[in-house]
Amino acid sequence: MTNPSPPQPSWRQIGRHAVFPNATHDEVARFDFLMRLNMHLAQAVQPGVKLAYDTRVAPAFAAEHGRQPADRHEVRKAMQKDLHYQLWSALRRNTMEQRQQAGRSVVFRQLAQLRAAADKINEGASTLKLDSSIVQPRYASVVDIHCMPGNYHTEEVARDIAPGANYDAGLFVTTAGALGSYSDGGGQAVVDWLKKNKPGWSPKRILDIGCTIGHNAVPLAQAYPDAQVVAIDTAAPVLRYGHARAVSLGVGNIEFQQASGEAVPFQEGEFDLVTTAMFWHETSTKAMPRIMKEVHRVLAPGGLTLHLEQPQYQNMAPFEAFMRDWDSYNNNEPFWTRMHEVDLDALMTQSGFPSGAYFETTMQAKVDRTLFPAPAGSEPGSHEDYGRTPKWTAFGAIKPGALA
Ligand SMILES: C[S@@+](CC[C@H](N)C(=O)[O-])C[C@H]1O[C@@H](n2cnc3c(N)ncnc32)[C@H](O)[C@@H]1O
């Protein structure tokens, strides 16, 4: 059967908790407008970019060079002159800037109340460990990543949580609800994969590196309530927010700790499971091997490491790689382009995992039925019914040995 148009979720449907910002009627309207503009760009304008490439840009390139573009860089240089591409790209960048403005204005006008709510939960909590000696890495502080002023770490007031609240409020807008009402579709996909591929397994200690507000660590903690989850990040404001968010959602088995993945403050072999979600593309060429060596070091013999990311460019058609590369050149994601050409198998082998341990798999976010009710006649539990949920590549390895 043909897929019906997906319902359009509203920002009003976001899952609430004690530190989630409130929005007025007009603020909700602004978020919803931006979300629908994003959907319109993806569904109605973006297909024209491919059409422009196929019918104008690629033929002109072939006429000039006597061949097709060899890689994403040649496609980009040719496409940058195309008016339809320029229109789509400029609007996409603009929605990102407006989304940041919308989130920050909502958060800043109620920052005192939000911070008080976070303070009430965080004060004296042994599950929030901040360390002011942690230096924000250059790759996470020099550029305002995805147009987010001040990044994840900037504190404009004492005990700031604004970057976390802005991130939480805006993720729903940029993903148009496709990650679910708690924007945790990535973490839920990891849990589904683990339950299917490691049935009966109960990791005792789980480490999540670069957790931001912990929205993808929470489903892991919920799925394995007896596990102790440690979620680390270098940025204090997102940890304060993430801790208060998790506690308010009734999740008490996550310890949020300010620490760098480049120097994980735990002993060798302490974790049965080490995860990251959409993390590596915001690091650097030098940091990646350092962090992967740490992953290998803190993983217990027999332990599993699993990393959710967008697919690598090897074996990808140049046009698709060019489209995926958009964020690097237009959305302040400077490492995105380089990260997606790294040989991840070699990276893991050089970090201590044995040759042949590396594996790749795909994961798909679960459809949140509160946002997207199943269309009549669709397969129960089908993930494909609206074709809207994101699909990721995940990679990982098992460290040789047997878990204690
Ligand atoms: C793209 S966000 C990760 C998003 C999150 N994991 C998720 O599930 O969507 C990158 C995060 O990594 C953090 N970060 C950057 N470098 C880091 C490092 N060396 N160690 C730990 N966290 C780091 C940033 O502060 C930021 O919160």
The ligand as a MOL file (V3000), in Angstrom:
LIG
                    3D

  0  0  0     0  0            999 V3000
M  V30 BEGIN CTAB
M  V30 COUNTS 27 29 0 0 0
M  V30 BEGIN ATOM
M  V30 1 C 26.8390 15.5320 19.1960 0
M  V30 2 S 26.9050 15.5970 20.9030 0 CHG=1
M  V30 3 C 26.5030 13.9280 21.3300 0
M  V30 4 C 25.0570 13.7120 21.3520 0
M  V30 5 C 24.5520 12.6540 22.2810 0
M  V30 6 N 25.4670 11.6000 22.6080 0
M  V30 7 C 23.3080 12.0370 21.6880 0
M  V30 8 O 22.9890 10.9470 22.1170 0
M  V30 9 O 22.6610 12.6170 20.8150 0 CHG=-1
M  V30 10 C 28.6060 15.6220 21.3340 0
M  V30 11 C 28.8100 15.7110 22.8310 0
M  V30 12 O 30.1380 15.2600 23.1270 0
M  V30 13 C 30.7010 16.1040 24.0940 0
M  V30 14 N 32.1510 15.9610 23.9510 0
M  V30 15 C 32.9630 16.4960 23.0190 0
M  V30 16 N 34.2120 16.0480 23.1890 0
M  V30 17 C 34.1980 15.1950 24.2320 0
M  V30 18 C 35.1660 14.3960 24.8770 0
M  V30 19 N 36.4240 14.3880 24.4930 0
M  V30 20 N 34.8030 13.6430 25.9150 0
M  V30 21 C 33.5140 13.6150 26.3400 0
M  V30 22 N 32.5380 14.3600 25.7680 0
M  V30 23 C 32.8820 15.1380 24.7300 0
M  V30 24 C 30.1420 17.4700 23.8040 0
M  V30 25 O 30.2220 18.3150 24.9460 0
M  V30 26 C 28.7130 17.1150 23.3930 0
M  V30 27 O 27.8660 17.1140 24.4950 0
M  V30 END ATOM
M  V30 BEGIN BOND
M  V30 1 1 1 2
M  V30 2 1 2 3
M  V30 3 1 2 10
M  V30 4 1 3 4
M  V30 5 1 4 5
M  V30 6 1 5 6
M  V30 7 1 5 7
M  V30 8 2 7 8
M  V30 9 1 7 9
M  V30 10 1 10 11
M  V30 11 1 11 12
M  V30 12 1 11 26
M  V30 13 1 12 13
M  V30 14 1 13 14
M  V30 15 1 13 24
M  V30 16 1 14 15
M  V30 17 1 14 23
M  V30 18 2 15 16
M  V30 19 1 16 17
M  V30 20 1 17 18
M  V30 21 2 17 23
M  V30 22 1 18 19
M  V30 23 2 18 20
M  V30 24 1 20 21
M  V30 25 2 21 22
M  V30 26 1 22 23
M  V30 27 1 24 25
M  V30 28 1 24 26
M  V30 29 1 26 27
M  V30 END BOND
M  V30 END CTAB
M  END
